[in-house]
């Protein structure tokens, strides 16, 4: 079962059911400024977009957001977040067992279009750009390691698409969002005439978040 495909299927069903109710509800969007944070389930996808759910790395995100109305039920929502991404590799064989965690920490700027489907439900979609501020590898078990990695070894800029749903209980909201990276995490290198990229993968991140409106 693929994490991103499950979420996108659920989101598609939600959108189909929700847009039919759009004009029958009180959907007014108001200007908001607030703080938010959440729980991340991150992974790395291969060139075919596949991920192994056994490699999910748990982390967090935190930051600020604004909701800027452009109509009665549509708004632009920029955010500024610190977010953790990466993946975990578990191993268990006749010689050793344990896990290695590959962590990537970003400053991220999502820019989303938010649509209030009903008074208490919203959908949002758009893109994000992020900058890698630190990276680290840790290991438990046979691989006992705890080292920072030079960010120059990776692409410092990441960008991708994002989509999610939210439930609003003024002044608190909760939501679920999926981010899919379009930029390869590793840099392309040429050694002895051979070109390779390590890691040759893209970020994949599912977030459960909580936000609090300050105004």
Helices and strands as residue ranges (DSSP letters): H 3-19, G 22-24, E 32-45, G 53-55, E 57-69, E 74-92, E 97-116, E 121-141, E 145-148, G 151-153, E 157-169, E 172-184, E 187-191, E 194-198, E 202-213
